[in-house]
């Protein structure tokens, strides 16, 4: 007699069933029962491969496939994440989801936990090469759909801003958001004018900050206005009745708070102070990439500076050079101009914040904690990065870089930048206050 082979391991199969309407669910043998029976028969046919049906029922009767908000599906996902399921079996693919993007999200969860997906009536099985090909085709269409949605959102934002419309995000001091439009808040608007007037006749930024604190003038969130917040406010062209988008300025449909004369007076002082502050700022400015930049051999690059003819030059220098390692052991650049490297890193961050994938990922991360936000708001918020960056003082810029950049590796073939995707949600949260904070 030939010994019967035992499968390598037992595969736990979860059957998921769904019906959009509740009609007929009270029947003795309904649609959910029919789906389950077909799935059980398929699992039984795979018994030689070690497939075994779980007793738990994942039945969503009366729930649409156009959403993932279904109780049995949520329980199935929880069990998958707890490592209790190896195979998900459905009667047809549309029982799992009718939306391609939702389907791709579920497949990502399955892949992350090593779970196979099978549709018994459509020859769809991710354990086979044809099933994986079909899956990749579906996911390619889902990726295309995401990119089209991202392009449509960006085009809508650009077109709306060209018309001078405010597209959401942080409501600046001096305005309230009513029906998605900026409306002047008289009391706050008077504070904004006071800030510009004080700065226009001030000698130092510190004196303005102290005066604002003494008068009890606070930010929209009720916090003291520090140097960084002051510069950001002074550069905000919304106060001139304008809307900015990717460097372009458009007339806004909202009312201006600051007259052109007062704006020019404040900015004349701002430009005049630039040269006076430059030496002190550079001396105190932290290196943006301190602790983040390395050579291809793993040696850290530390910030250094030299002075020639009274001018300061900043570099990132490899610790191998500082420790006088033999030249033959050195690989790739060992000393780089700080400005060049930092500008390249910030340019990559800007590029990242404009990609549809990052926008979608950030929106999903934020929506868990901030269900009040939609993807349009996230797009508008991330689009404010350039304005925010220009308004930050060097110490705050360094904190933002630490939030978004994981590592910079400099090699013979160029520079690799590893970004912290988990920092995007934190950045967007900082740029997008909660409703109660903005009120």
Buried (B, 14 or more C-beta within 10 A) or exposed (E): EEEEEEEEEEBBBBBBBBBBEEEEBEEEEBBBBEBBBBBBEBBEEBEEBBBBBBEBEBBBBEBBBEEBEBEBBEBBBEBBEEEBBBBBBBBBBBBBBBBBBBBBBBBEBBBEBEBBBBBBBBEBBBEEEEBEEBBEEBBEBBBEBBBEBBEEBBEEBBEBBEEBBBBBBBBBBBBBBEEEEBEBBEEBBEBBBBBBBBBBEBEEBEEBBEBBEEEEBBBBBEEEBBBBBBBBBBBBBBBBBBBBBEEEEBEBBBEBBBBEEBBEBBBEBBEEBEEEEEEEEEEEBBBBBBEBBBBBBEBBBBBBEEEEEEEEEBBBBBBBBBEEBEEEEBBBBBEBEBEEBBEBBBEBBEEBBBEBEBBBBBBEBBBEEBEEBBBBBBBBBBBBBBBBBEBBBBEBBBEBBBBBBEBBBBBEEEBEBEBBBEBBBBBBBEBBBEEEBBE
